Every structure is written in structure tokens, then in C-alpha cells.
């Protein structure tokens, strides 16, 4: 198995490699996108996605890209390119809504709209990750009703008998380690509130992935293309992909 240059760990178990968020969707949802700024040319798509897809191909890795469905309108060519490279597309809300806080009516409206948007592109999605990781009490039943077969919430969310569940741990989410936004969650989990430097975050990933899980359970890695706009973190992501490379062939769920 390939091991990243400078890695301090040996072979890692199989992982489910995933990428969350694309374009300006979450900024539009939070109201932080500059007023009057054109949409449809976000650097996470124009600058990060092409080399990321090339790096995945070089490492013979495939992944699930959980993207907000508004990207079906803003970046249809990018989504077709992701699929053409052999990767799976999953739904990540319409534009990164705080999913666990939605009313039943709003959740149904958004998930139905998102499902139809992917289908209209000829890219039907069968996987779902709720933005923020949390779900409502109705999410799982609604996913089954709309034809989804698996989902990837945070580990605290309960399973459902008709959905394959591949839950993630925050310790394998890059944003958890790198963003000031997650300071409170880090405190709750007993980690320092201060974000880690890219090299420190990469070391946390490497050490966690070195611990083999039991049975058929796979570690779920969650990376965000917009964070790779930082060259230092993108360099660490390349090392991480080198470590994972060759250890698995993506067969979700």
C-alpha cells in the first residue's frame, strides 16, 4: 500500500473517502456571499476541483462528493465531470441548510427539490449527508420514501432499518480541525478550541486512520474543497490521499 512521504504511520484500513460542499452554496445560505458578486465561478470549483480530480485519478481513488443541489444549476458541467471520473455524487442539502433545525415541511420541500435537480441532470443521487451532520426525526423515513439507499450523518444520529448508515466521526473532518467556527464543538469534545495548523491536522488524520476498526466498519474521511484553497492544506491532502491510495476501491455504501 502507498504511504505518504514523511508519514509516521504504516498501512491504514479501508476508508470511505468523501468530499463535502462545492461552490458558494453555503455562503449564499449564510448570507456571507458579497452582494452583487456574480455566482458560478467559485475558486473551489475553478481552482481546486481540477487538480483534486487529477490527484484522485493518480492515486486510483474514487470518492463520494456530497454537494448541495443548487450546484446542479450553477455547475452542471463540474458535476458531470465528477461523475465521468468514476466518483459518486450525493446530496448535501439544497444550499447547505442547518439540516437538524428544519421543520418537517421545509425538509420535505428541500430534499424533494434536491432529488429532482440531480435526476434532471441525469445524475440520480442515492446517498445523502445532512449539512452539519445532524438530522431531524423525519429525515431517514423521507430518504427511504424518495429512493435513497444510504446516508452518512454524524455518528450520534441513530440508524434506520431501510438505510445503510456510514456515519462519520468529527475527528476525521478537516473543517473540525482547521476552522475557528468549530471552537465550541472542539471544547465539547475535549480538544483545544484553537484551530490546528495544516500539518497538525494531517497528523491527527494519520494517527486516527492507523487504528483499525473491527468487522466491516470503515472510517469515513470528510474533506472540503474550499479548505484546499490554502496551499499548505492542499499539500497535506495530497499526502493523505497517497496514504489511502491503493487501500480501497470505492464501493458505496
C-alpha positions as CSV (number, residue, x, y, z in Angstrom):
1,X,0.0,0.0,0.0
2,X,1.1,3.5,-0.7
3,X,2.2,5.6,2.2
4,X,2.5,9.4,2.1
5,X,6.0,10.9,2.1
6,X,7.0,11.8,5.6
7,X,4.2,9.8,7.2
8,X,4.8,8.4,10.6
9,X,2.3,5.6,10.3
10,X,2.0,2.4,8.5
11,X,-0.8,0.9,6.4
12,X,-4.3,2.2,7.0
13,X,-7.6,0.2,6.9
14,X,-10.1,0.8,4.1
15,X,-11.8,4.1,4.3
16,X,-14.9,5.7,2.8
17,X,-13.4,8.9,1.2
18,X,-15.9,11.8,0.9
19,X,-15.8,15.4,-0.1
20,X,-18.4,17.9,1.2
21,X,-19.6,21.3,-0.1
22,X,-19.0,22.9,-3.5
23,X,-19.0,26.4,-4.8
24,X,-20.7,29.3,-3.0
25,X,-23.7,27.3,-1.8
26,X,-23.0,27.6,2.0
27,X,-22.1,31.3,1.7
28,X,-25.3,32.0,-0.1
29,X,-27.2,30.2,2.7
30,X,-25.4,32.1,5.5
31,X,-25.7,35.4,3.7
32,X,-21.9,36.0,3.6
33,X,-21.7,36.0,-0.2
34,X,-20.8,39.6,-1.3
35,X,-23.8,41.4,-2.6
36,X,-23.7,41.9,-6.4
37,X,-20.8,39.4,-6.7
38,X,-21.5,37.0,-9.7
39,X,-22.1,33.4,-8.9
40,X,-20.9,30.4,-10.9
41,X,-17.1,30.9,-10.7
42,X,-16.2,29.9,-7.1
43,X,-12.5,29.0,-6.8
44,X,-13.3,25.8,-5.0
45,X,-14.7,24.7,-8.4
46,X,-12.4,26.6,-10.9
47,X,-9.1,26.3,-9.0
48,X,-9.4,23.3,-6.6
49,X,-11.6,20.7,-8.3
50,X,-9.5,20.1,-11.4
51,X,-6.2,19.3,-9.6
52,X,-8.2,17.4,-6.9
53,X,-9.8,15.1,-9.6
54,X,-6.4,14.6,-11.2
55,X,-4.8,13.7,-7.8
56,X,-7.6,11.2,-7.1
57,X,-7.0,9.6,-10.6
58,X,-3.3,9.5,-10.0
59,X,-3.9,7.6,-6.7
60,X,-6.5,5.4,-8.3
61,X,-9.0,6.6,-5.7
62,X,-12.7,7.1,-6.1
63,X,-14.9,9.0,-3.7
64,X,-18.4,10.3,-2.9
65,X,-18.8,14.1,-3.4
66,X,-21.7,15.3,-1.3
67,X,-22.7,18.6,-3.0
68,X,-25.5,21.0,-2.5
69,X,-28.2,20.6,-5.2
70,X,-28.0,24.3,-6.2
71,X,-24.8,23.3,-7.9
72,X,-26.9,21.4,-10.4
73,X,-27.9,24.8,-11.7
74,X,-24.7,26.7,-11.2
75,X,-22.1,24.0,-12.0
76,X,-23.7,21.3,-14.1
77,X,-20.5,20.7,-16.1
78,X,-18.4,20.2,-13.0
79,X,-20.9,17.7,-11.6
80,X,-20.9,15.7,-14.9
81,X,-17.1,15.8,-14.8
82,X,-17.0,14.4,-11.2
83,X,-19.3,11.6,-12.3
84,X,-17.4,10.9,-15.5
85,X,-14.3,10.4,-13.5
86,X,-16.0,7.5,-11.7
87,X,-17.0,9.3,-8.5
88,X,-20.4,9.1,-6.8
89,X,-22.5,12.2,-6.3
90,X,-24.5,12.5,-3.1
91,X,-26.9,15.2,-1.9
92,X,-25.8,17.7,0.8
93,X,-29.0,19.8,1.1
94,X,-30.1,22.4,-1.4
95,X,-27.6,25.1,-0.3
96,X,-26.2,23.8,3.0
97,X,-29.1,24.5,5.3
98,X,-28.8,23.7,9.0
99,X,-30.5,20.4,8.5
100,X,-31.2,19.3,12.0
101,X,-33.2,22.5,12.6
102,X,-35.6,22.2,9.7
103,X,-39.3,21.9,10.0
104,X,-40.8,18.8,8.5
105,X,-42.4,20.8,5.7
106,X,-39.2,22.6,4.8
107,X,-37.2,19.4,4.9
108,X,-39.5,17.7,2.5
109,X,-39.5,20.6,0.2
110,X,-35.7,20.9,0.1
111,X,-34.9,17.2,-0.2
112,X,-37.6,16.7,-2.9
113,X,-36.2,19.7,-4.9
114,X,-32.7,18.5,-4.5
115,X,-33.5,14.9,-5.6
116,X,-35.3,16.2,-8.7
117,X,-32.4,18.5,-9.5
118,X,-29.9,15.7,-9.7
119,X,-32.3,13.4,-11.6
120,X,-32.9,16.2,-14.1
121,X,-29.1,16.3,-14.8
122,X,-29.2,12.5,-15.4
123,X,-27.2,12.0,-12.2
124,X,-29.6,10.4,-9.8
125,X,-28.3,10.5,-6.2
126,X,-28.8,7.6,-3.8
127,X,-26.6,8.9,-0.9
128,X,-27.3,11.8,1.5
129,X,-25.3,13.6,4.1
130,X,-27.1,16.2,6.1
131,X,-25.3,19.5,6.3
132,X,-23.8,19.9,9.7
133,X,-24.2,16.1,10.3
134,X,-27.4,16.3,12.3
135,X,-30.8,15.0,11.1
136,X,-34.4,15.6,12.1
137,X,-36.6,12.8,13.3
138,X,-38.2,12.6,9.9
139,X,-35.0,12.6,7.7
140,X,-34.5,8.8,7.4
141,X,-38.1,8.0,6.5
142,X,-38.1,10.8,4.0
143,X,-34.9,9.4,2.4
144,X,-36.4,6.0,2.1
145,X,-39.6,7.4,0.5
146,X,-37.5,9.3,-2.1
147,X,-35.5,6.3,-3.1
148,X,-32.2,6.8,-1.2
149,X,-30.3,3.7,-0.2
150,X,-27.6,5.1,2.2
151,X,-26.7,8.1,4.3
152,X,-23.8,9.5,6.2
153,X,-24.8,11.6,9.2
154,X,-22.6,12.2,12.3
155,X,-22.2,9.2,14.5
156,X,-24.6,10.4,17.1
157,X,-27.5,10.1,14.7
158,X,-29.4,6.8,15.1
159,X,-29.7,4.3,12.2
160,X,-32.7,3.2,10.2
161,X,-33.5,-0.4,9.2
162,X,-34.0,0.5,5.5
163,X,-30.9,2.7,5.0
164,X,-27.3,1.8,5.1
165,X,-25.6,4.1,7.5
166,X,-22.0,5.2,7.1
167,X,-21.6,7.7,10.0
168,X,-18.7,10.0,10.3
169,X,-16.7,11.0,13.4
170,X,-15.7,14.6,13.8
171,X,-12.1,13.6,14.3
172,X,-11.9,12.8,10.5
173,X,-13.5,16.0,9.3
174,X,-10.9,18.6,8.1
175,X,-13.2,21.6,8.9
176,X,-13.4,20.4,12.6
177,X,-9.7,20.8,13.0
178,X,-9.0,23.8,10.7
179,X,-11.8,26.3,11.2
180,X,-12.4,28.7,14.0
181,X,-16.1,28.1,13.5
182,X,-15.8,24.7,15.3
183,X,-14.2,26.1,18.5
184,X,-17.3,25.3,20.7
185,X,-17.6,21.8,19.3
186,X,-13.9,21.2,19.9
187,X,-14.3,22.3,23.5
188,X,-17.3,20.0,24.0
189,X,-15.2,17.1,22.7
190,X,-12.3,17.9,24.9
191,X,-10.0,19.3,22.2
192,X,-8.3,22.7,22.3
193,X,-10.5,25.5,21.0
194,X,-7.7,26.9,18.8
195,X,-7.7,25.5,15.2
196,X,-4.8,23.3,14.3
197,X,-2.1,24.1,11.7
198,X,-2.4,22.0,8.5
199,X,0.5,19.7,9.4
200,X,-1.0,19.1,12.9
201,X,-4.4,18.3,11.4
202,X,-2.9,15.9,8.9
203,X,-1.1,14.1,11.8
204,X,-4.4,13.7,13.6
205,X,-5.9,12.2,10.5
206,X,-2.9,9.8,10.0
207,X,-3.0,8.6,13.6
208,X,-6.7,8.0,13.6
209,X,-6.6,6.1,10.3
210,X,-3.8,3.9,11.7
211,X,-6.3,2.5,14.2
212,X,-8.0,-0.5,12.6
213,X,-11.7,-0.7,13.1
214,X,-13.5,-4.0,13.7
215,X,-15.5,-6.0,11.2
216,X,-16.7,-4.3,8.0
217,X,-16.9,-0.8,9.5
218,X,-15.0,1.7,7.6
219,X,-13.6,5.1,8.7
220,X,-15.3,7.9,6.9
221,X,-13.0,10.7,5.8
222,X,-14.7,14.1,5.2
223,X,-12.7,16.8,3.3
224,X,-13.8,20.1,1.9
225,X,-12.5,21.5,-1.4
226,X,-12.8,25.1,-0.3
227,X,-10.3,24.5,2.5
228,X,-7.8,23.3,-0.1
229,X,-7.6,26.9,-1.4
230,X,-4.9,27.0,1.4
231,X,-1.9,25.6,-0.4
232,X,-0.5,24.2,2.9
233,X,-3.6,22.2,3.5
234,X,-3.9,21.0,-0.1
235,X,-0.3,19.7,0.2
236,X,-1.3,17.7,3.3
237,X,-4.4,16.4,1.5
238,X,-2.2,15.1,-1.3
239,X,-0.1,13.3,1.4
240,X,-3.3,11.9,2.9
241,X,-4.5,10.6,-0.5
242,X,-1.2,9.0,-1.0
243,X,-1.5,7.2,2.3
244,X,-5.0,6.0,1.4
245,X,-4.2,5.2,-2.2
246,X,-4.3,1.6,-3.1
247,X,-6.0,0.6,0.1
248,X,-9.6,0.6,-1.2
249,X,-11.8,0.8,-4.2
250,X,-14.8,2.9,-3.5
251,X,-17.9,0.8,-3.4
252,X,-20.5,2.8,-1.5
253,X,-22.1,2.3,0.8
